[in-house]
Amino acid sequence: MATTGQMSGAFGKIEIRTPSGTGSFTDISGSSQAVEVATVTRKSGMAFPLDSDTPAVTYGKQEGAEVTFMVIYTDVVAEAYQTALTTFEAAGGATLDVKWTPGGSTAGADTYTITGRITSIDYPGFNGDSGDPIMCNFTVTGSHVVHTV
């Protein structure tokens, strides 16, 4: 049976809170375009016993998570890029929370939150031959992603 729960990311929502755990989240969806797929992995290992055709497999802890957000460059202080840049440029990098909701503002939509620091950010580039908005990415690295239903 085919799914009926598919959705488009066209109306997803991205919110940011800095510093982490302080105050409420700020919706930055109006100056954001995308969240790259975040793959989280678990450590594993294999040994190959001499008397077997298959390995012995063990499993360990989850590895840290990295999530990349694509935002529209603006020089407006309260929008996505400038908020991320200020957080990145703070001494030692400030800790922040970023929450994304693929289903947008729909009640009961799944949310995903990463708490960590921005470990990379694009400074804006531009091309006078293009009419496209200037886009920049920033990546948040944290210990894990929290999924909330």
Secondary structure, 3 states (H helix, E strand, C coil): CCCCCCCCHHHCEEEEECCCCCCCCEECHHHEEEECCCCCCEEEEEECCCCCCCCEEEEEEECCEEEEEEEECCCCCCCHHHHHHHHHHCCCCCEEEEEEECCCCCCCCCEEEEEEEEEEECCCCCCCCCCCCCEEEEEEEEEEEEEEC
